[in-house]
């Protein structure tokens, strides 16, 4: 399942970083559980930790607006490090 529009923004309510993106089910069957793990990096490239987004039941052709809240306020870059679809 491809991921597009991956970005990091400051949450207006908490001030923490929020990761968002769009995943599209381009298969011919409805998914079970979907888990996406993101690595979080600060402005100098040090990995701060990870964040997780999950959903289930994405139908064929359906898109999902992923959101994951980071416990860190200074996330400058994210990288998808794992995608599991059951």
C-alpha positions as CSV (number, residue, x, y, z in Angstrom):
1,X,0.0,0.0,0.0
2,X,1.6,3.2,-1.1
3,X,2.1,6.2,1.3
4,X,1.9,9.8,0.0
5,X,1.8,13.3,1.4
6,X,4.0,12.4,4.5
7,X,4.5,15.4,6.7
8,X,5.3,16.7,10.2
9,X,3.3,19.5,11.7
10,X,3.0,21.0,15.2
11,X,-0.2,20.0,16.9
12,X,-2.2,23.2,17.6
13,X,-3.5,21.8,20.8
14,X,-0.5,20.1,22.4
15,X,2.5,21.8,20.7
16,X,3.9,18.3,20.0
17,X,4.7,17.1,16.5
18,X,2.0,15.3,14.6
19,X,2.8,13.0,11.7
20,X,0.3,12.6,8.8
21,X,0.1,11.0,5.4
22,X,-2.2,9.2,3.1
23,X,-2.1,5.4,2.5
24,X,-4.2,3.9,-0.3
25,X,-5.3,0.3,-0.5
26,X,-4.4,-0.5,-4.1
27,X,-5.1,-4.3,-3.7
28,X,-8.3,-6.1,-4.7
29,X,-9.2,-7.1,-1.1
30,X,-10.2,-5.4,2.1
31,X,-7.3,-5.2,4.6
32,X,-7.3,-6.5,8.1
33,X,-5.2,-4.6,10.6
34,X,-2.7,-2.1,9.2
35,X,0.2,-0.8,11.3
36,X,2.7,1.9,10.1
37,X,5.8,2.7,12.2
38,X,7.6,6.0,11.8
39,X,11.2,6.9,12.9
40,X,11.3,10.4,14.3
41,X,14.4,12.7,13.8
42,X,15.4,16.0,15.3
43,X,16.8,18.9,13.2
44,X,20.4,17.6,13.3
45,X,19.3,14.1,12.2
46,X,19.4,12.3,15.6
47,X,16.7,9.7,16.0
48,X,14.3,10.6,18.8
49,X,12.1,7.5,18.8
50,X,9.2,6.1,16.9
51,X,5.5,6.7,16.5
52,X,2.7,4.3,15.3
53,X,-0.5,4.7,13.3
54,X,-3.0,2.0,12.7
55,X,-6.4,1.2,11.2
56,X,-8.3,-1.8,9.9
57,X,-10.7,-2.6,7.1
58,X,-9.4,-0.5,4.3
59,X,-11.5,-1.4,1.2
60,X,-10.0,-1.7,-2.3
61,X,-9.2,1.8,-3.6
62,X,-9.9,3.4,-0.3
63,X,-7.5,6.0,1.2
64,X,-6.7,6.5,4.9
65,X,-5.4,9.8,6.3
66,X,-2.9,8.5,8.8
67,X,-2.1,10.5,12.0
68,X,0.4,9.7,14.7
69,X,1.2,12.0,17.6
70,X,4.9,12.2,18.6
71,X,5.9,12.6,22.3
72,X,8.6,15.0,21.0
73,X,8.1,18.7,20.2
74,X,11.0,19.1,17.8
75,X,10.6,16.5,15.1
76,X,12.0,17.8,11.9
77,X,11.8,14.6,9.7
78,X,10.1,11.3,9.7
79,X,10.8,8.0,7.9
80,X,8.5,5.1,7.4
81,X,10.4,2.1,8.9
82,X,7.8,-0.6,8.9
83,X,4.4,-1.4,7.4
84,X,2.5,-4.5,8.4
85,X,-0.9,-5.4,6.8
86,X,-2.8,-8.4,8.1
